[in-house]
Amino acid sequence: MKTLTIVLAMLCACMHVPAGAASPSSPLSKYSALWNQARLARANTARNSVYLSRQEKEMIHILNLARMEPRLFAKTVLPHFGDTASSTYFRSLRAELLAMAPLPPLLPDSLCWVSARCHALSSGQHAYEGHERITDECRKLEYFMGECCHYGQGSPLDMLVSLLIDEGIPSLGHRRICLGRFEKIGASIQPHSEYGLNVVLDFY
């Protein structure tokens, strides 16, 4: 574990964005040009995390944008998920985003990622749903103070909106975690033998 952490740290240290390099467009730019504002570039905290896949980086980027601009997310993104608009969970999410204060972006963390990846891999291999670690290896690598799991196909945005709506979960546990006062995140999207895909987000 210690060796893996050192290697990840060395890889990240070697990555850099050249001075004057253009920032990539926001993954939410198709919903509004306002998502391309220069000040929102800092939402892309995972762009240089070499251990994350493109989709995992995108999920963290989108979550950070929703945290930093909750009102804009409610007004420009949520309306495109209209098939859920009649849901009380959807309406409560919209009201919450419109009323909440902006939150700081989450920073990618290699220990959270290792924890999330192990659980996502083992859950997929064993057709498992839940937060309990089912292998000794994953129990040893467990590192989170809040965790969200999602099962099923979809884009990073689809998965994230599903977690935020939290349909059928009276406690709104996933929403509370995604919009909570955490500072670090690890994201892993892996195959699942029953649902096609599963994503695990570990927060600290």
Secondary structure, DSSP 4 states (H G I P E B T S, - for coil): -HHHHHHHHHHHHH--PPTTPPPPPPTTTTT-GGGG-GGGGGG-TTTT-TTS-HHHHHHHHHHHHHHH-HHHHHHHTGGGGGGGTTSHHHHHHHHHHHHSPP-PPPEE-HHHHHHHHHHHHHHHHTT--SSS--SHHHHHH---SEEEEEES---HHHHHHHHHH-TT-TT-HHHHHHTSS--EEEEEEEEETTTEEEEEEEE-
